[in-house]
């Protein structure tokens, strides 16, 4: 079964290897990731944390590479390490890919503890 993702807006263009500007970055990301925000008003500089968080948890590898080219590896690592929640699979993947120990991620060191239920 092949899943074809349909963009919500006509401005969405798949990731390309061209020159990146603020506007072209936003329009190369799938607007579905930002369903609760005004997609057209997203600013790559002021909205960096939400863009990185959504793309790194919901996006594909090409979009991750695009953000890494735009923001740089150090800015990506700093942002991801400061997030309070990343699901365990995503955390493991990016810990290995970025070469950052899991203990450096805030979401790993400050995990929400749920006690066992009484039986």
C-alpha positions in Angstrom: 0.0 0.0 0.0 1.4 3.4 -1.0 0.5 6.4 1.1 0.4 9.6 -0.8 0.4 12.7 1.3 -1.7 15.5 0.0 -0.7 19.1 0.9 -3.3 21.3 2.5 -2.2 24.5 0.7 -1.2 25.1 -2.9 2.0 26.8 -1.7 3.5 23.5 -0.4 6.4 22.3 -2.5 8.4 19.2 -1.7 12.0 19.6 -0.3 14.4 20.7 -3.0 18.1 21.2 -3.0 17.9 24.9 -4.0 18.9 28.0 -2.0 17.0 28.4 1.3 15.3 31.6 2.3 12.9 32.2 5.2 9.9 31.9 3.0 11.1 28.9 0.9 11.8 26.9 4.1 8.3 27.2 5.4 6.8 26.3 2.0 8.9 23.2 1.8 7.5 21.7 5.0 4.2 19.9 5.1 1.5 22.2 6.5 -0.1 19.3 8.3 2.6 19.5 11.0 1.3 23.0 11.8 -2.5 22.3 11.8 -3.1 24.3 14.9 -1.1 27.4 13.8 -1.4 29.9 11.0 0.9 28.3 8.5 1.3 31.4 6.4 2.4 33.5 9.4 5.1 31.1 10.6 8.5 32.8 10.9 11.5 30.4 10.7 13.5 32.6 13.1 10.9 33.4 15.7 9.2 30.0 15.5 12.3 27.9 15.4 11.5 25.7 18.4 8.0 24.7 17.2 9.3 24.1 13.7 12.1 21.9 14.8 10.0 20.1 17.3 7.2 19.3 14.8 9.5 18.3 11.9 11.8 16.2 14.0 8.9 14.3 15.5 6.5 14.1 12.6 8.6 14.8 9.4 10.6 12.7 7.1 14.3 12.5 6.7 14.5 14.9 3.8 12.7 17.6 5.9 15.1 16.9 8.8 18.0 17.4 6.5 16.5 20.6 5.2 16.2 22.0 8.7 19.7 20.9 9.5 21.0 22.9 6.5 18.9 25.9 7.4 19.5 26.1 11.2 22.8 24.2 11.6 23.5 21.1 13.6 24.4 23.0 16.8 21.1 24.9 16.9 19.1 21.7 16.2 20.9 19.9 19.1 20.4 22.8 21.5 16.7 23.0 20.6 16.0 19.3 20.8 17.9 19.0 24.1 15.7 21.7 25.6 12.4 20.1 24.7 10.4 18.7 27.6 8.9 15.8 25.6 10.1 13.6 22.8 8.7 10.2 22.3 11.2 7.4 23.2 11.7 6.1 19.6 12.4 9.6 18.3 14.7 10.3 21.2 16.7 7.1 20.6 16.9 7.8 16.9 18.2 11.4 17.2 20.5 10.6 20.0 22.3 8.1 17.7 22.1 10.2 14.6 23.2 13.4 16.2 25.8 11.7 18.4 24.3 13.2 21.6 24.0 11.1 24.7 20.4 10.7 25.9 21.3 12.1 29.3 21.8 15.5 27.6 18.1 15.6 26.6 15.9 17.4 29.1 13.0 15.1 28.2 15.1 12.1 29.2 16.4 13.4 32.5 13.0 14.9 33.6 10.7 12.1 32.5 7.2 12.1 33.8 6.9 9.5 36.4 3.8 7.5 36.6 3.4 5.3 39.6 2.3 1.7 39.5 -1.4 1.2 40.2 -2.4 -0.7 43.3 -3.4 -4.2 42.5 
